[in-house]
Amino acid sequence: MILEHSFLEKLDARIRACRDLPVQVRSGEHVRLFDPLRGNEVLLNPRRSQRPTGAGSCPFCSGQTPPTLFYIEAQPEDVFTSDTPGEIEVGRPRVETERESFGALARYEASLPPGEEPDPWEAIRILMRTRHPDWKGDFTPATLPGRPYLVRTFLNFVPILVESGSAAECFVLTLPPPYHDMDIGVLKHNPSGEQRALPIPALEALLTSWQVLEEWSYYRDLVPIPFINGGKNPLSGQSLECFHSQFFAVDQDDFPPLFRSLRERRSLGGCPICAIIGDPHLLVKRFGDVRVAVHPAPSRNLTFVIASDEEGERLGELPDMWAFAEALSWTVRRYESLLGGVPAYVVALRSGEAVGHLHAEVVPRSLVNVPGGFEETTGFVVTTRDPHEVARQVREHDEREAEDG
């Protein structure tokens, strides 16, 4: 799929406009700390602990989100009535044009007493009451697309990285409610098999949305970082139960350590991804030009690597997006036979000049470590407690214990 420059301009304008709305918890920027033992940076961001956690009802289903930025179209009958997922058609990406949310939030800000900051939670409640016409002529929340969709994208309510003056941003991608109870495979905590796995067109639409955001990232000179925290399990770093994906576009100052390491290894001795998928002892499946191989030295058991034969850097260079979606679906579903169901997992997609050979790493998760997909994809460590503050609290606690004898 080729995106016109005019489409990227229109999307960029929509992102900028929505970024100015009071619907994100953005107070407090991240701070870079240097680890003198390992020689790497650690990102300190207390807001990382503010993200919603736990299972239960999903606010994405009803539209309790910032306004939609763009969506991948689908035919109404495909989304809502089709019992044959293979016939679902992946449509074009469309920038959302709804504007009712802008007026509603402008009136809310104007009503605040001087000096009072907007409350993002109240802003979301206002958006839920603000309606706009949908494809049937009914009125839906201003946060939802006006047309049926396979995947829609909006700003993350609690982004990890915020830089003053930077276009760095975090997005959330969700599927329509008929698919919210699904996952890429049958979940381990639902071994009856009654839950259907996500159809391939839904995953292809997700990859297409990643491509849109990837090209926008390069348009803004940012580094694209897409991933999925899956399995409907907090062990993956998944905050909400419904299936969704995230996409970070980070500033060049936050260039991922793992990406930098891949570039260095490629310069020294060829492509590490080619070495993995080219090893016949590791290769387990082919989908056209896309190969699935077992990671040769995983940090977690049963880790897989998915990549195309050709060394394309970007999603738009994949010869067959459908084949990549098929490979992703098959790989996650292998856990059904290996483990009796799909565990918590992370799909980490890495692309760009530094990576050189676009690939996805599928990593099952356990109780040993529970960072989210951002950390898994980039190699960054994100911590939420200021070490100096921790030291102060420990000293005070120790002094109190000494006083109490």
MARFIKOL-916248 format. One record per residue (C-alpha): residue number from 1; x, y negated, z negated. Coordinates in steps of 0.25 Angstrom, whole numbers, plus 5000, padded with zeros to 4 digits. Example, Ala and Ser with C-alpha at 12.3 -4.5 7.8 and 13.67 -1.06 7.14 Angstrom:
BEGIN
num:1; x:5049; y:5018; z:4969 .
num:2; x:5055; y:5004; z:4971 .
END
This chain:
BEGIN
num:1; x:5000; y:5000; z:5000 .
num:2; x:5005; y:4986; z:5004 .
num:3; x:5001; y:4974; z:4996 .
num:4; x:5001; y:4961; z:5003 .
num:5; x:5008; y:4949; z:4997 .
num:6; x:4995; y:4942; z:4996 .
num:7; x:4989; y:4953; z:4987 .
num:8; x:5001; y:4952; z:4977 .
num:9; x:4999; y:4937; z:4977 .
num:10; x:4984; y:4939; z:4973 .
num:11; x:4988; y:4949; z:4963 .
num:12; x:4998; y:4940; z:4957 .
num:13; x:4989; y:4929; z:4956 .
num:14; x:4978; y:4938; z:4949 .
num:15; x:4989; y:4943; z:4939 .
num:16; x:4993; y:4929; z:4936 .
num:17; x:4979; y:4924; z:4934 .
num:18; x:4976; y:4936; z:4925 .
num:19; x:4989; y:4935; z:4917 .
num:20; x:4984; y:4921; z:4912 .
num:21; x:4971; y:4926; z:4906 .
num:22; x:4971; y:4928; z:4891 .
num:23; x:4969; y:4943; z:4892 .
num:24; x:4983; y:4948; z:4888 .
num:25; x:4990; y:4949; z:4874 .
num:26; x:5003; y:4942; z:4879 .
num:27; x:5008; y:4936; z:4866 .
num:28; x:5023; y:4939; z:4863 .
num:29; x:5033; y:4942; z:4874 .
num:30; x:5042; y:4954; z:4873 .
num:31; x:5056; y:4953; z:4868 .
num:32; x:5068; y:4960; z:4873 .
num:33; x:5077; y:4967; z:4862 .
num:34; x:5090; y:4974; z:4865 .
num:35; x:5093; y:4987; z:4859 .
num:36; x:5108; y:4987; z:4855 .
num:37; x:5108; y:5002; z:4854 .
num:38; x:5103; y:5006; z:4868 .
num:39; x:5106; y:4994; z:4875 .
num:40; x:5092; y:4992; z:4881 .
num:41; x:5081; y:4981; z:4879 .
num:42; x:5069; y:4984; z:4870 .
num:43; x:5056; y:4975; z:4873 .
num:44; x:5049; y:4970; z:4860 .
num:45; x:5035; y:4967; z:4862 .
num:46; x:5025; y:4968; z:4850 .
num:47; x:5013; y:4967; z:4859 .
num:48; x:5017; y:4981; z:4864 .
num:49; x:5010; y:4986; z:4851 .
num:50; x:4997; y:4978; z:4854 .
num:51; x:4993; y:4986; z:4866 .
num:52; x:4980; y:4994; z:4864 .
num:53; x:4982; y:5009; z:4860 .
num:54; x:4974; y:5021; z:4858 .
num:55; x:4963; y:5029; z:4865 .
num:56; x:4948; y:5025; z:4866 .
num:57; x:4940; y:5016; z:4875 .
num:58; x:4948; y:5009; z:4886 .
num:59; x:4946; y:4994; z:4888 .
num:60; x:4950; y:4996; z:4903 .
num:61; x:4938; y:5003; z:4906 .
num:62; x:4929; y:4992; z:4903 .
num:63; x:4938; y:4981; z:4908 .
num:64; x:4944; y:4976; z:4895 .
num:65; x:4956; y:4971; z:4902 .
num:66; x:4962; y:4958; z:4909 .
num:67; x:4956; y:4956; z:4922 .
num:68; x:4959; y:4966; z:4934 .
num:69; x:4971; y:4961; z:4942 .
num:70; x:4969; y:4971; z:4954 .
num:71; x:4963; y:4984; z:4957 .
num:72; x:4964; y:4996; z:4966 .
num:73; x:4951; y:4997; z:4974 .
num:74; x:4942; y:5009; z:4974 .
num:75; x:4928; y:5012; z:4981 .
num:76; x:4917; y:5012; z:4971 .
num:77; x:4912; y:5026; z:4974 .
num:78; x:4927; y:5031; z:4973 .
num:79; x:4929; y:5026; z:4959 .
num:80; x:4915; y:5028; z:4952 .
num:81; x:4909; y:5040; z:4959 .
num:82; x:4920; y:5049; z:4966 .
num:83; x:4922; y:5063; z:4961 .
num:84; x:4933; y:5065; z:4971 .
num:85; x:4945; y:5057; z:4966 .
num:86; x:4952; y:5060; z:4979 .
num:87; x:4943; y:5052; z:4987 .
num:88; x:4945; y:5039; z:4979 .
num:89; x:4951; y:5029; z:4988 .
num:90; x:4962; y:5020; z:4982 .
num:91; x:4959; y:5006; z:4987 .
num:92; x:4967; y:4993; z:4989 .
num:93; x:4972; y:4984; z:4977 .
num:94; x:4963; y:4972; z:4975 .
num:95; x:4967; y:4960; z:4966 .
num:96; x:4955; y:4957; z:4957 .
num:97; x:4948; y:4944; z:4960 .
num:98; x:4939; y:4943; z:4948 .
num:99; x:4940; y:4929; z:4941 .
num:100; x:4929; y:4929; z:4931 .
num:101; x:4939; y:4933; z:4920 .
num:102; x:4947; y:4921; z:4922 .
num:103; x:4935; y:4911; z:4920 .
num:104; x:4931; y:4919; z:4907 .
num:105; x:4945; y:4919; z:4901 .
num:106; x:4947; y:4904; z:4905 .
num:107; x:4934; y:4900; z:4897 .
num:108; x:4939; y:4909; z:4885 .
num:109; x:4952; y:4902; z:4885 .
num:110; x:4945; y:4888; z:4886 .
num:111; x:4936; y:4891; z:4874 .
num:112; x:4948; y:4894; z:4865 .
num:113; x:4952; y:4884; z:4854 .
num:114; x:4965; y:4876; z:4857 .
num:115; x:4977; y:4885; z:4854 .
num:116; x:4969; y:4898; z:4853 .
num:117; x:4975; y:4909; z:4862 .
num:118; x:4965; y:4918; z:4870 .
num:119; x:4962; y:4932; z:4864 .
num:120; x:4965; y:4942; z:4874 .
num:121; x:4955; y:4952; z:4868 .
num:122; x:4944; y:4941; z:4869 .
num:123; x:4948; y:4938; z:4883 .
num:124; x:4946; y:4953; z:4887 .
num:125; x:4932; y:4952; z:4880 .
num:126; x:4929; y:4940; z:4889 .
num:127; x:4933; y:4947; z:4901 .
num:128; x:4924; y:4959; z:4898 .
num:129; x:4912; y:4950; z:4897 .
num:130; x:4916; y:4943; z:4910 .
num:131; x:4910; y:4950; z:4922 .
num:132; x:4912; y:4949; z:4937 .
num:133; x:4905; y:4956; z:4949 .
num:134; x:4910; y:4970; z:4953 .
num:135; x:4908; y:4978; z:4966 .
num:136; x:4894; y:4982; z:4962 .
num:137; x:4889; y:4968; z:4959 .
num:138; x:4890; y:4971; z:4944 .
num:139; x:4898; y:4963; z:4934 .
num:140; x:4910; y:4969; z:4927 .
num:141; x:4921; y:4964; z:4918 .
num:142; x:4930; y:4954; z:4924 .
num:143; x:4942; y:4963; z:4921 .
num:144; x:4937; y:4973; z:4931 .
num:145; x:4939; y:4973; z:4946 .
num:146; x:4927; y:4969; z:4955 .
num:147; x:4929; y:4982; z:4963 .
num:148; x:4930; y:4997; z:4960 .
num:149; x:4945; y:5001; z:4957 .
num:150; x:4954; y:5012; z:4955 .
num:151; x:4964; y:5005; z:4947 .
num:152; x:4964; y:4990; z:4941 .
num:153; x:4975; y:4982; z:4935 .
num:154; x:4975; y:4971; z:4925 .
num:155; x:4985; y:4965; z:4915 .
num:156; x:4989; y:4973; z:4903 .
num:157; x:4982; y:4967; z:4890 .
num:158; x:4995; y:4969; z:4882 .
num:159; x:5007; y:4968; z:4891 .
num:160; x:5021; y:4972; z:4885 .
num:161; x:5030; y:4962; z:4892 .
num:162; x:5027; y:4947; z:4893 .
num:163; x:5037; y:4937; z:4898 .
num:164; x:5035; y:4922; z:4898 .
num:165; x:5034; y:4918; z:4913 .
num:166; x:5035; y:4932; z:4918 .
num:167; x:5025; y:4939; z:4927 .
num:168; x:5028; y:4952; z:4920 .
num:169; x:5015; y:4959; z:4917 .
num:170; x:5008; y:4972; z:4913 .
num:171; x:4996; y:4978; z:4920 .
num:172; x:4986; y:4989; z:4917 .
num:173; x:4980; y:4998; z:4928 .
num:174; x:4967; y:5005; z:4925 .
num:175; x:4957; y:5014; z:4933 .
num:176; x:4942; y:5013; z:4933 .
num:177; x:4934; y:5019; z:4922 .
num:178; x:4931; y:5032; z:4929 .
num:179; x:4945; y:5036; z:4928 .
num:180; x:4948; y:5030; z:4914 .
num:181; x:4946; y:5044; z:4908 .
num:182; x:4956; y:5051; z:4917 .
num:183; x:4971; y:5052; z:4917 .
num:184; x:4981; y:5057; z:4928 .
num:185; x:4980; y:5071; z:4922 .
num:186; x:4971; y:5078; z:4912 .
num:187; x:4975; y:5074; z:4898 .
num:188; x:4981; y:5083; z:4888 .
num:189; x:4971; y:5078; z:4877 .
num:190; x:4959; y:5082; z:4887 .
num:191; x:4963; y:5096; z:4892 .
num:192; x:4949; y:5100; z:4896 .
num:193; x:4952; y:5094; z:4910 .
num:194; x:4939; y:5087; z:4910 .
num:195; x:4946; y:5074; z:4913 .
num:196; x:4949; y:5071; z:4927 .
num:197; x:4963; y:5067; z:4931 .
num:198; x:4964; y:5053; z:4938 .
num:199; x:4962; y:5055; z:4954 .
num:200; x:4974; y:5052; z:4962 .
num:201; x:4968; y:5039; z:4969 .
num:202; x:4967; y:5033; z:4955 .
num:203; x:4982; y:5035; z:4953 .
num:204; x:4985; y:5030; z:4967 .
num:205; x:4977; y:5017; z:4964 .
num:206; x:4986; y:5016; z:4951 .
num:207; x:4999; y:5017; z:4959 .
num:208; x:4993; y:5007; z:4969 .
num:209; x:4991; y:4998; z:4958 .
num:210; x:5005; y:5000; z:4953 .
num:211; x:5010; y:4996; z:4967 .
num:212; x:5002; y:4983; z:4967 .
num:213; x:5008; y:4979; z:4953 .
num:214; x:5022; y:4984; z:4958 .
num:215; x:5021; y:4975; z:4970 .
num:216; x:5016; y:4963; z:4961 .
num:217; x:5027; y:4966; z:4952 .
num:218; x:5037; y:4964; z:4963 .
num:219; x:5030; y:4952; z:4968 .
num:220; x:5032; y:4946; z:4954 .
num:221; x:5046; y:4951; z:4953 .
num:222; x:5042; y:4961; z:4941 .
num:223; x:5046; y:4975; z:4938 .
num:224; x:5034; y:4985; z:4940 .
num:225; x:5032; y:4995; z:4929 .
num:226; x:5019; y:5004; z:4931 .
num:227; x:5016; y:5016; z:4922 .
num:228; x:5005; y:5024; z:4916 .
num:229; x:5003; y:5028; z:4901 .
num:230; x:4994; y:5040; z:4903 .
num:231; x:4988; y:5052; z:4896 .
num:232; x:4978; y:5043; z:4888 .
num:233; x:4987; y:5045; z:4877 .
num:234; x:4994; y:5034; z:4868 .
num:235; x:5007; y:5043; z:4869 .
num:236; x:5009; y:5038; z:4883 .
num:237; x:5008; y:5023; z:4878 .
num:238; x:4994; y:5022; z:4884 .
num:239; x:4986; y:5012; z:4876 .
num:240; x:4972; y:5015; z:4881 .
num:241; x:4966; y:5028; z:4885 .
num:242; x:4961; y:5025; z:4899 .
num:243; x:4971; y:5028; z:4910 .
num:244; x:4978; y:5016; z:4915 .
num:245; x:4992; y:5011; z:4920 .
num:246; x:5001; y:4999; z:4917 .
num:247; x:5010; y:4991; z:4925 .
num:248; x:5021; y:4982; z:4920 .
num:249; x:5027; y:4971; z:4929 .
num:250; x:5039; y:4967; z:4921 .
num:251; x:5049; y:4955; z:4922 .
num:252; x:5063; y:4958; z:4928 .
num:253; x:5068; y:4955; z:4914 .
num:254; x:5061; y:4967; z:4909 .
num:255; x:5067; y:4976; z:4920 .
num:256; x:5064; y:4991; z:4915 .
num:257; x:5077; y:4998; z:4909 .
num:258; x:5073; y:5011; z:4916 .
num:259; x:5072; y:5004; z:4930 .
num:260; x:5086; y:4998; z:4928 .
num:261; x:5091; y:5011; z:4924 .
num:262; x:5085; y:5018; z:4937 .
num:263; x:5092; y:5007; z:4946 .
num:264; x:5105; y:5009; z:4939 .
num:265; x:5104; y:5025; z:4941 .
num:266; x:5100; y:5023; z:4956 .
num:267; x:5112; y:5014; z:4958 .
num:268; x:5121; y:5025; z:4952 .
num:269; x:5116; y:5038; z:4958 .
num:270; x:5104; y:5038; z:4967 .
num:271; x:5089; y:5038; z:4963 .
num:272; x:5086; y:5046; z:4950 .
num:273; x:5071; y:5048; z:4955 .
num:274; x:5076; y:5055; z:4968 .
num:275; x:5084; y:5064; z:4959 .
num:276; x:5072; y:5068; z:4951 .
num:277; x:5062; y:5070; z:4962 .
num:278; x:5073; y:5076; z:4971 .
num:279; x:5076; y:5087; z:4961 .
num:280; x:5069; y:5100; z:4965 .
num:281; x:5070; y:5105; z:4951 .
num:282; x:5062; y:5093; z:4946 .
num:283; x:5052; y:5091; z:4957 .
num:284; x:5038; y:5097; z:4954 .
num:285; x:5029; y:5091; z:4964 .
num:286; x:5028; y:5083; z:4977 .
num:287; x:5017; y:5074; z:4982 .
num:288; x:5021; y:5070; z:4996 .
num:289; x:5033; y:5061; z:4994 .
num:290; x:5031; y:5060; z:4979 .
num:291; x:5038; y:5070; z:4970 .
num:292; x:5036; y:5074; z:4955 .
num:293; x:5048; y:5079; z:4948 .
num:294; x:5051; y:5082; z:4933 .
num:295; x:5060; y:5072; z:4926 .
num:296; x:5074; y:5078; z:4925 .
num:297; x:5077; y:5073; z:4911 .
num:298; x:5064; y:5067; z:4905 .
num:299; x:5063; y:5060; z:4892 .
num:300; x:5050; y:5067; z:4890 .
num:301; x:5046; y:5081; z:4895 .
num:302; x:5038; y:5083; z:4907 .
num:303; x:5042; y:5070; z:4914 .
num:304; x:5040; y:5069; z:4929 .
num:305; x:5045; y:5059; z:4940 .
num:306; x:5036; y:5056; z:4952 .
num:307; x:5043; y:5049; z:4964 .
num:308; x:5042; y:5048; z:4979 .
num:309; x:5053; y:5054; z:4988 .
num:310; x:5056; y:5041; z:4993 .
num:311; x:5063; y:5030; z:4985 .
num:312; x:5052; y:5019; z:4985 .
num:313; x:5053; y:5008; z:4975 .
num:314; x:5039; y:5004; z:4974 .
num:315; x:5025; y:5010; z:4974 .
num:316; x:5022; y:5004; z:4987 .
num:317; x:5033; y:5012; z:4993 .
num:318; x:5027; y:5025; z:4989 .
num:319; x:5024; y:5033; z:5002 .
num:320; x:5012; y:5039; z:4996 .
num:321; x:5005; y:5033; z:4983 .
num:322; x:4995; y:5044; z:4983 .
num:323; x:5006; y:5055; z:4982 .
num:324; x:5012; y:5047; z:4970 .
num:325; x:4999; y:5047; z:4963 .
num:326; x:4997; y:5062; z:4966 .
num:327; x:5010; y:5065; z:4960 .
num:328; x:5007; y:5056; z:4948 .
num:329; x:4994; y:5063; z:4945 .
num:330; x:5000; y:5077; z:4947 .
num:331; x:5012; y:5074; z:4938 .
num:332; x:5004; y:5069; z:4926 .
num:333; x:4994; y:5081; z:4928 .
num:334; x:5006; y:5091; z:4927 .
num:335; x:5005; y:5089; z:4912 .
num:336; x:4992; y:5096; z:4912 .
num:337; x:4999; y:5109; z:4915 .
num:338; x:5011; y:5106; z:4908 .
num:339; x:5005; y:5100; z:4895 .
num:340; x:4990; y:5104; z:4896 .
num:341; x:4986; y:5090; z:4899 .
num:342; x:4992; y:5076; z:4902 .
num:343; x:5000; y:5070; z:4890 .
num:344; x:5003; y:5056; z:4887 .
num:345; x:5011; y:5051; z:4899 .
num:346; x:5018; y:5039; z:4906 .
num:347; x:5019; y:5037; z:4921 .
num:348; x:5030; y:5028; z:4923 .
num:349; x:5031; y:5022; z:4937 .
num:350; x:5045; y:5016; z:4941 .
num:351; x:5047; y:5008; z:4953 .
num:352; x:5055; y:4996; z:4959 .
num:353; x:5069; y:4994; z:4964 .
num:354; x:5076; y:4998; z:4952 .
num:355; x:5069; y:5011; z:4951 .
num:356; x:5071; y:5013; z:4966 .
num:357; x:5063; y:5026; z:4967 .
num:358; x:5048; y:5024; z:4962 .
num:359; x:5044; y:5035; z:4952 .
num:360; x:5035; y:5038; z:4941 .
num:361; x:5039; y:5046; z:4929 .
num:362; x:5028; y:5053; z:4921 .
num:363; x:5032; y:5055; z:4907 .
num:364; x:5023; y:5063; z:4896 .
num:365; x:5023; y:5057; z:4883 .
num:366; x:5024; y:5062; z:4868 .
num:367; x:5024; y:5058; z:4854 .
num:368; x:5039; y:5056; z:4855 .
num:369; x:5038; y:5042; z:4862 .
num:370; x:5026; y:5033; z:4865 .
num:371; x:5031; y:5021; z:4873 .
num:372; x:5022; y:5016; z:4884 .
num:373; x:5023; y:5017; z:4899 .
num:374; x:5030; y:5004; z:4900 .
num:375; x:5042; y:5009; z:4892 .
num:376; x:5042; y:5023; z:4899 .
num:377; x:5042; y:5016; z:4913 .
num:378; x:5053; y:5006; z:4910 .
num:379; x:5062; y:5011; z:4899 .
num:380; x:5059; y:4999; z:4891 .
num:381; x:5057; y:5000; z:4876 .
num:382; x:5046; y:4991; z:4871 .
num:383; x:5045; y:4989; z:4856 .
num:384; x:5035; y:4982; z:4848 .
num:385; x:5042; y:4979; z:4835 .
num:386; x:5052; y:4968; z:4834 .
num:387; x:5064; y:4974; z:4827 .
num:388; x:5067; y:4962; z:4819 .
num:389; x:5053; y:4962; z:4814 .
num:390; x:5054; y:4976; z:4810 .
num:391; x:5067; y:4974; z:4803 .
num:392; x:5061; y:4963; z:4795 .
num:393; x:5049; y:4971; z:4791 .
num:394; x:5058; y:4983; z:4787 .
num:395; x:5067; y:4973; z:4778 .
num:396; x:5054; y:4968; z:4772 .
num:397; x:5049; y:4981; z:4769 .
num:398; x:5062; y:4986; z:4763 .
num:399; x:5062; y:4974; z:4754 .
num:400; x:5048; y:4976; z:4749 .
num:401; x:5052; y:4991; z:4746 .
num:402; x:5064; y:4986; z:4738 .
num:403; x:5056; y:4976; z:4730 .
num:404; x:5046; y:4987; z:4727 .
num:405; x:5057; y:4996; z:4722 .
END
